Amino acid sequence: MNKPLIIRNARIVDPASNTDQIGALYVKNGTIEDIASGEIPGMPHDAQVMDAKGHLLSPGLIDMRVFTGEPGHEYRETLASASKAAATGGVTSFVCMPDTLPAIDDGALVDFIIRRAQTDCCINVLPSAAITKGLKGKEISEFGLLKQAGAICLSEGRNSIQSSALLRQAFTYAANFDLPIAHHISDAGLTGEGVMNAGLFATTLGLKGIPREAETIPLSRDLQLAMMTGVRYHAAQVSCGTSIEILAREKQKSPTISAGASINNLALNELDVGQYRTFFKLAPPLRSEDDRHALIAGLNAGTVDTIHSGHDPQDVEVKRRPFAEAASGAIGLETLFSAALRLVHSQDTDLMTILRAMTARPAQILGLDTGKLSKGAPADFFIADLDYPWVVDEASLKSRSNNTAFEDARFSGKVMRTFVAGQLVFDHHNEVPIV
């Protein structure tokens, strides 16, 4: 067994217990043995002791929306490279989307992801499985077999199911197996050939816009079907103020409804597209500043439950193109925490709120025993210096792709160390993830 570890003089923030205190954490055999204000009583003589120097100690982040390229597009991202990027950003667990080649729509593929992650990855990889076979939106997958194989939830990844009848069938089937569904909401007809938020700025750039109704109409449909079937429903990512209004009203009727927002939509707006900067071409698109503030208000009110990175690696060939032709997506595992801290430093929200949305709430939605700092819980956590200044350098990113929406961004706050099951998997002082 590994030596016991005690981390002392840490600012321990645990949203699950609403705790914010200076104290110590005692880790033994991969789990949290004790947690105390001040010092650990009866400190074991053989323990390794680490001084956190007053820095933040938080449960490891749980990212509910991460795309990788494995299997099929390993040149964009492998599970191993994604896990290294995750560890660098304090993410100790992530849900990988089923958008692979082939799509993760079969128990054998779920098993492949789990086994590959156990072999190659330094953090916890949680596979989601496709709602429909081949992600084609025509025929639902075998949910029971997928859950038996280890799928943590169901998702259609980048796709959005257009048939209400098929979605009702999927929701009913998923409810029978108590599997949560995280669904990307987008009306294909209204989205059309749009490439950014519809409005004056899109018109100025001469680009086709995506109206907010392309999100709000399918959201309303999904919520009605979710309440009809009783499924554990998660609106994968919302981006506009009207969606917040709809969710605030409908969430009062059902405890099984939740919603997430990308850190991109919380920290950036449509003006960041600037002069056709394709790293800011995202799905859903960056919306107006009013929409961004509405999302933050929704986060503070609990209407937005989770914050995710939307990590979506794309290679140069599909990003260095005219804006209308470029692929959507940006990486974000390494910058998730620091970008979220922007909202704290700007006093738009507080530290407990952003951490809750990236730890305790995702764990509750997915039914995980992580996302908290309590006796007996897995020792998944990170230490961060909330005032550490740094600039995002594309060349230093651990992801295989460099399509970050925060290139050259100046941040205050950085993850210093990341631990999974009590093991150090990232140390800023070495600047390399430990596998």
GULO-8591 format. One line per 10 residues: number of its first residue (from 1); for each residue x, y, z of C-alpha. Coordinates in Angstrom, 2 decimals, decimal comma, always signed. Layout:
BEGIN
NUM> X/Y/Z ~ ...
This chain:
BEGIN
1> +0,00/+0,00/+0,00 ~ +1,08/+3,60/-0,61 ~ +2,24/+5,80/+2,24 ~ -0,54/+7,77/+3,95 ~ -0,67/+11,40/+2,83 ~ -1,57/+14,43/+4,89 ~ -2,08/+17,81/+3,26 ~ -2,07/+20,54/+5,87 ~ -2,60/+24,30/+5,87 ~ -5,08/+24,11/+2,98
11> -8,14/+26,20/+2,25 ~ -10,58/+23,32/+1,98 ~ -13,66/+24,18/-0,06 ~ -16,24/+21,40/-0,38 ~ -19,52/+22,41/-2,03 ~ -21,15/+19,08/-1,14 ~ -21,00/+20,01/+2,57 ~ -20,91/+23,78/+1,99 ~ -17,56/+23,90/+3,80 ~ -14,90/+26,61/+3,45
21> -12,20/+26,28/+6,10 ~ -8,46/+26,18/+6,74 ~ -7,64/+22,62/+7,60 ~ -6,00/+19,32/+6,72 ~ -6,84/+16,26/+4,65 ~ -5,71/+12,73/+5,49 ~ -5,56/+10,22/+2,62 ~ -5,01/+6,50/+3,06 ~ -5,29/+3,67/+0,52 ~ -6,84/+5,92/-2,13
31> -9,68/+7,25/+0,01 ~ -10,18/+10,17/+2,39 ~ -9,49/+8,87/+5,89 ~ -10,17/+12,12/+7,71 ~ -10,71/+15,81/+7,18 ~ -10,34/+18,39/+9,92 ~ -10,30/+22,08/+10,68 ~ -6,77/+22,90/+11,75 ~ -4,61/+19,78/+12,11 ~ -5,41/+16,06/+11,82
41> -5,63/+14,63/+15,36 ~ -3,27/+11,74/+16,04 ~ -1,25/+12,28/+12,87 ~ +0,37/+8,96/+11,85 ~ +4,16/+9,04/+12,16 ~ +4,76/+7,38/+8,76 ~ +2,60/+9,78/+6,74 ~ +3,94/+11,95/+3,95 ~ +3,12/+15,54/+4,87 ~ +2,53/+18,27/+2,30
51> +2,06/+21,96/+3,12 ~ -0,60/+23,53/+0,87 ~ +0,55/+27,05/+1,92 ~ -3,04/+28,24/+2,25 ~ -3,94/+27,36/-1,34 ~ -7,33/+26,00/-2,36 ~ -8,00/+22,28/-1,93 ~ -11,11/+21,27/-3,84 ~ -12,79/+18,05/-4,96 ~ -11,58/+17,10/-8,43
61> -13,58/+18,60/-11,26 ~ -16,08/+16,42/-13,12 ~ -16,45/+17,48/-16,76 ~ -19,70/+16,23/-18,29 ~ -18,94/+16,97/-21,94 ~ -15,61/+15,91/-23,43 ~ -14,95/+14,75/-26,98 ~ -11,93/+12,62/-27,81 ~ -10,80/+11,09/-31,08 ~ -10,38/+7,51/-29,89
71> -11,32/+5,26/-31,55 ~ -11,13/+6,44/-35,16 ~ -9,63/+9,94/-34,97 ~ -6,65/+9,51/-32,69 ~ -4,74/+12,25/-34,53 ~ -7,11/+14,76/-32,90 ~ -7,03/+13,32/-29,38 ~ -6,50/+10,01/-27,65 ~ -7,95/+9,02/-24,30 ~ -4,42/+9,22/-22,90
81> -3,73/+12,76/-24,19 ~ -7,17/+13,94/-23,03 ~ -6,50/+12,53/-19,56 ~ -3,17/+14,38/-19,37 ~ -4,91/+17,62/-20,37 ~ -7,60/+16,92/-17,79 ~ -5,10/+16,32/-14,98 ~ -3,37/+19,59/-15,84 ~ -6,68/+21,40/-15,38 ~ -7,76/+19,72/-12,13
91> -10,31/+17,50/-13,87 ~ -10,25/+14,08/-12,18 ~ -13,24/+12,60/-14,05 ~ -14,78/+13,32/-17,42 ~ -17,66/+11,95/-19,47 ~ -16,45/+11,12/-22,96 ~ -18,97/+11,64/-25,73 ~ -19,94/+8,76/-28,08 ~ -18,90/+10,65/-31,25 ~ -16,15/+8,27/-32,30
101> -15,56/+6,01/-35,29 ~ -17,39/+3,74/-34,82 ~ -19,83/+5,49/-32,50 ~ -20,08/+4,13/-28,96 ~ -23,45/+2,43/-29,46 ~ -22,52/-1,12/-28,45 ~ -21,57/-2,74/-25,15 ~ -18,27/-3,97/-26,58 ~ -17,26/-0,40/-27,43 ~ -18,18/+0,83/-23,95
111> -16,02/-1,97/-22,57 ~ -13,18/-0,95/-24,93 ~ -13,26/+2,64/-23,63 ~ -13,24/+1,49/-20,00 ~ -10,37/-0,95/-20,53 ~ -8,30/+1,50/-22,59 ~ -8,80/+4,18/-19,95 ~ -7,72/+1,84/-17,16 ~ -4,54/+1,09/-19,10 ~ -3,63/+4,49/-20,55
121> -5,28/+7,21/-18,47 ~ -4,30/+8,94/-15,25 ~ -7,84/+10,15/-14,42 ~ -11,33/+8,59/-14,41 ~ -12,90/+8,28/-17,87 ~ -16,68/+7,76/-17,83 ~ -18,08/+6,59/-21,17 ~ -21,43/+7,85/-22,39 ~ -23,27/+5,75/-24,96 ~ -25,15/+6,78/-28,09
131> -28,90/+7,22/-27,78 ~ -29,36/+6,01/-31,34 ~ -27,44/+3,47/-33,38 ~ -24,57/+5,10/-35,22 ~ -25,72/+8,51/-33,90 ~ -28,03/+8,60/-36,92 ~ -31,21/+9,52/-35,05 ~ -33,21/+6,67/-36,55 ~ -33,23/+3,72/-34,14 ~ -32,49/+3,67/-30,43
141> -29,59/+1,64/-29,05 ~ -29,77/-1,25/-26,58 ~ -29,82/+0,79/-23,39 ~ -29,87/-2,17/-21,02 ~ -26,77/-3,74/-22,54 ~ -25,01/-0,37/-22,63 ~ -25,66/+0,22/-18,93 ~ -24,55/-3,32/-18,11 ~ -21,29/-2,67/-19,97 ~ -20,63/+0,44/-17,87
151> -22,12/+3,45/-19,69 ~ -22,58/+6,31/-17,22 ~ -25,25/+8,06/-19,27 ~ -26,76/+8,36/-22,74 ~ -26,00/+11,14/-25,20 ~ -26,18/+11,92/-28,87 ~ -22,96/+13,92/-28,63 ~ -22,83/+16,77/-31,14 ~ -26,10/+15,62/-32,68 ~ -29,63/+16,49/-31,67
161> -32,53/+14,09/-32,22 ~ -35,15/+15,80/-34,37 ~ -37,98/+13,26/-34,08 ~ -40,16/+13,89/-31,02 ~ -41,62/+10,39/-31,29 ~ -38,17/+8,79/-31,26 ~ -37,07/+10,99/-28,37 ~ -40,16/+10,02/-26,35 ~ -39,33/+6,37/-26,97 ~ -35,73/+6,91/-25,88
171> -36,76/+8,81/-22,75 ~ -39,23/+6,08/-21,76 ~ -36,66/+3,34/-22,34 ~ -33,94/+5,25/-20,43 ~ -36,30/+5,87/-17,49 ~ -36,86/+2,11/-17,22 ~ -33,11/+1,60/-16,76 ~ -32,64/+4,72/-14,62 ~ -30,06/+6,04/-17,10 ~ -29,65/+9,82/-17,36
181> -29,88/+11,36/-20,82 ~ -27,73/+14,39/-21,69 ~ -29,15/+15,78/-24,90 ~ -27,72/+18,53/-27,12 ~ -30,60/+20,81/-28,10 ~ -30,62/+22,16/-31,63 ~ -33,35/+22,44/-34,24 ~ -31,69/+21,46/-37,51 ~ -34,11/+23,43/-39,67 ~ -33,70/+26,65/-37,72
191> -29,93/+26,22/-37,41 ~ -29,70/+25,65/-41,17 ~ -26,40/+26,92/-42,53 ~ -25,91/+29,33/-39,64 ~ -22,40/+29,62/-38,24 ~ -22,67/+32,16/-35,38 ~ -25,24/+33,94/-33,23 ~ -27,95/+35,64/-35,28 ~ -27,88/+39,40/-34,88 ~ -26,33/+42,67/-35,97
201> -22,77/+41,45/-35,56 ~ -23,35/+38,41/-37,77 ~ -24,90/+40,69/-40,38 ~ -21,90/+43,01/-40,17 ~ -19,55/+40,09/-40,80 ~ -21,72/+38,78/-43,62 ~ -22,24/+35,43/-41,85 ~ -25,44/+33,42/-41,53 ~ -26,84/+33,46/-38,02 ~ -28,29/+30,83/-35,70
211> -31,37/+32,19/-33,88 ~ -31,97/+31,54/-30,21 ~ -35,16/+29,73/-31,17 ~ -33,02/+26,94/-32,62 ~ -32,25/+26,15/-28,97 ~ -35,36/+27,21/-27,08 ~ -37,91/+25,33/-29,20 ~ -36,29/+21,88/-28,85 ~ -35,58/+22,66/-25,18 ~ -39,29/+23,21/-24,52
221> -40,09/+19,97/-26,35 ~ -37,45/+18,00/-24,44 ~ -38,67/+19,26/-21,07 ~ -42,28/+18,32/-21,83 ~ -41,22/+14,84/-22,89 ~ -38,97/+14,51/-19,83 ~ -41,85/+15,29/-17,49 ~ -44,12/+12,93/-19,42 ~ -41,69/+10,01/-19,10 ~ -39,95/+10,75/-15,78
231> -36,48/+10,36/-17,32 ~ -33,43/+11,88/-15,62 ~ -32,95/+14,61/-18,22 ~ -29,96/+16,92/-18,60 ~ -30,05/+19,73/-21,17 ~ -26,46/+19,25/-22,28 ~ -25,71/+22,91/-22,91 ~ -27,79/+26,04/-22,93 ~ -26,57/+29,36/-24,24 ~ -29,23/+32,09/-24,09
241> -31,40/+34,00/-21,67 ~ -34,70/+32,61/-22,96 ~ -33,49/+29,07/-22,22 ~ -32,84/+30,13/-18,62 ~ -36,38/+31,49/-18,34 ~ -37,84/+28,23/-19,67 ~ -35,71/+26,10/-17,37 ~ -36,44/+28,20/-14,29 ~ -40,15/+27,65/-14,85 ~ -40,07/+23,96/-15,72
251> -37,48/+22,82/-13,14 ~ -39,95/+23,71/-10,38 ~ -42,15/+20,86/-11,62 ~ -39,56/+18,07/-11,66 ~ -36,46/+17,22/-9,56 ~ -35,04/+15,06/-12,37 ~ -34,38/+17,96/-14,77 ~ -30,96/+19,61/-14,93 ~ -28,99/+21,75/-17,35 ~ -25,38/+22,56/-18,18
261> -23,52/+25,44/-19,77 ~ -20,15/+25,58/-21,45 ~ -17,49/+27,75/-19,83 ~ -17,13/+29,30/-23,30 ~ -20,67/+30,67/-23,19 ~ -20,19/+31,86/-19,60 ~ -16,88/+33,62/-20,20 ~ -17,05/+34,76/-23,84 ~ -19,54/+36,41/-26,20 ~ -20,16/+36,78/-29,93
271> -17,81/+39,77/-30,22 ~ -14,88/+37,44/-29,50 ~ -15,37/+36,06/-33,01 ~ -13,71/+39,32/-34,05 ~ -12,40/+39,15/-37,59 ~ -13,56/+35,61/-38,42 ~ -11,53/+33,82/-35,72 ~ -12,47/+30,17/-36,26 ~ -11,36/+29,00/-32,79 ~ -14,46/+30,86/-31,59
281> -16,78/+28,94/-33,90 ~ -18,67/+26,78/-31,43 ~ -21,90/+24,84/-31,05 ~ -23,98/+26,34/-29,56 ~ -22,52/+29,61/-30,81 ~ -21,25/+32,35/-28,55 ~ -24,26/+34,55/-27,84 ~ -24,69/+38,22/-26,89 ~ -23,33/+39,80/-23,72 ~ -26,90/+39,96/-22,38
291> -27,23/+36,22/-22,91 ~ -23,92/+35,64/-21,13 ~ -25,08/+37,58/-18,10 ~ -28,39/+35,69/-18,13 ~ -26,43/+32,41/-18,01 ~ -24,43/+33,67/-15,04 ~ -27,64/+34,72/-13,28 ~ -29,01/+31,24/-14,00 ~ -25,87/+29,71/-12,51 ~ -26,20/+31,79/-9,35
301> -29,88/+30,84/-9,04 ~ -29,21/+27,13/-9,53 ~ -31,07/+27,03/-12,83 ~ -27,80/+26,11/-14,56 ~ -26,56/+23,06/-12,66 ~ -23,20/+22,29/-14,24 ~ -20,28/+23,95/-16,01 ~ -18,36/+21,90/-18,57 ~ -15,45/+22,52/-20,92 ~ -17,09/+21,24/-24,11
311> -13,58/+20,00/-24,95 ~ -13,72/+19,31/-28,69 ~ -10,31/+18,86/-30,36 ~ -10,15/+19,72/-34,05 ~ -7,08/+19,60/-36,25 ~ -5,59/+22,42/-38,31 ~ -7,07/+21,11/-41,56 ~ -10,64/+21,77/-40,44 ~ -10,01/+24,90/-38,36 ~ -7,70/+27,00/-40,55
321> -10,44/+27,65/-43,09 ~ -12,84/+30,47/-43,91 ~ -15,16/+30,88/-40,92 ~ -18,26/+29,50/-42,64 ~ -16,39/+26,35/-43,72 ~ -14,47/+25,67/-40,51 ~ -15,48/+22,94/-38,07 ~ -17,09/+23,93/-34,76 ~ -15,42/+23,23/-31,44 ~ -12,63/+24,22/-29,07
331> -10,52/+22,38/-26,53 ~ -10,95/+23,35/-22,89 ~ -9,95/+20,76/-20,30 ~ -6,78/+22,60/-19,30 ~ -8,42/+26,04/-19,05 ~ -11,81/+25,08/-17,51 ~ -10,97/+25,99/-13,92 ~ -8,96/+29,13/-14,68 ~ -11,62/+30,42/-17,09 ~ -14,32/+29,80/-14,47
341> -12,26/+31,79/-11,95 ~ -12,68/+34,81/-14,24 ~ -16,31/+34,90/-13,10 ~ -15,15/+34,96/-9,48 ~ -12,50/+37,62/-9,97 ~ -15,05/+39,80/-11,81 ~ -17,47/+39,29/-8,87 ~ -20,14/+37,85/-11,15 ~ -20,35/+34,80/-8,88 ~ -18,44/+33,18/-6,00
351> -15,97/+30,34/-5,66 ~ -18,43/+27,95/-3,99 ~ -20,91/+28,35/-6,85 ~ -18,48/+27,57/-9,66 ~ -16,98/+24,63/-7,77 ~ -20,41/+23,20/-7,00 ~ -21,25/+23,31/-10,70 ~ -18,09/+21,36/-11,54 ~ -18,00/+18,89/-8,62 ~ -21,01/+18,13/-6,44
361> -23,77/+18,70/-9,01 ~ -22,26/+16,60/-11,82 ~ -21,66/+13,83/-9,27 ~ -25,30/+13,98/-8,14 ~ -26,64/+13,96/-11,69 ~ -24,47/+11,01/-12,70 ~ -24,79/+9,12/-9,43 ~ -21,06/+9,18/-8,60 ~ -19,41/+8,83/-5,20 ~ -16,82/+11,47/-6,14
371> -17,18/+15,27/-6,25 ~ -16,92/+15,68/-2,47 ~ -14,41/+15,78/+0,36 ~ -15,73/+13,46/+3,06 ~ -14,59/+10,43/+5,00 ~ -14,63/+7,31/+2,85 ~ -14,91/+9,19/-0,46 ~ -12,35/+8,60/-3,23 ~ -9,35/+10,88/-2,78 ~ -9,86/+12,80/-6,04
381> -8,93/+16,43/-5,50 ~ -6,68/+19,27/-6,64 ~ -4,72/+22,12/-5,12 ~ -4,79/+25,52/-6,82 ~ -3,25/+28,94/-6,34 ~ -6,16/+31,31/-6,92 ~ -3,92/+34,28/-7,68 ~ -1,25/+32,63/-9,83 ~ -0,84/+34,71/-13,05 ~ -0,31/+32,87/-16,31
391> -0,91/+33,21/-20,04 ~ -2,32/+30,42/-22,21 ~ +0,39/+29,32/-24,61 ~ -0,82/+27,12/-27,46 ~ +2,53/+25,33/-27,65 ~ +2,40/+24,21/-24,01 ~ -1,05/+22,63/-24,13 ~ -1,16/+18,91/-23,41 ~ -3,99/+18,19/-25,85 ~ -3,06/+16,85/-29,30
401> -5,06/+19,70/-30,85 ~ -4,53/+23,39/-30,15 ~ -7,89/+24,90/-31,05 ~ -8,39/+26,78/-27,79 ~ -10,81/+29,68/-27,45 ~ -8,47/+31,10/-24,80 ~ -5,26/+31,41/-26,80 ~ -3,05/+34,12/-25,25 ~ -5,67/+34,68/-22,53 ~ -4,36/+36,08/-19,24
411> -5,62/+34,20/-16,21 ~ -5,32/+34,61/-12,45 ~ -5,49/+31,20/-10,80 ~ -3,98/+27,86/-11,77 ~ -4,07/+24,23/-10,71 ~ -0,83/+23,33/-8,92 ~ -1,37/+19,62/-8,19 ~ -3,99/+17,03/-9,06 ~ -4,60/+13,78/-7,20 ~ -6,67/+10,76/-8,29
421> -7,32/+8,00/-5,75 ~ -4,67/+9,66/-3,59 ~ -2,02/+9,47/-6,32 ~ -0,32/+12,60/-7,65 ~ -1,13/+12,73/-11,37 ~ -0,09/+16,32/-12,09 ~ +2,47/+18,61/-10,49 ~ +2,76/+22,16/-11,82 ~ +6,34/+22,40/-10,59 ~ +7,29/+19,63/-13,00
431> +4,79/+20,89/-15,61 ~ +4,14/+17,37/-16,86 ~ +1,21/+15,08/-16,09 ~ +2,33/+11,97/-14,24 ~ +1,14/+8,71/-15,80
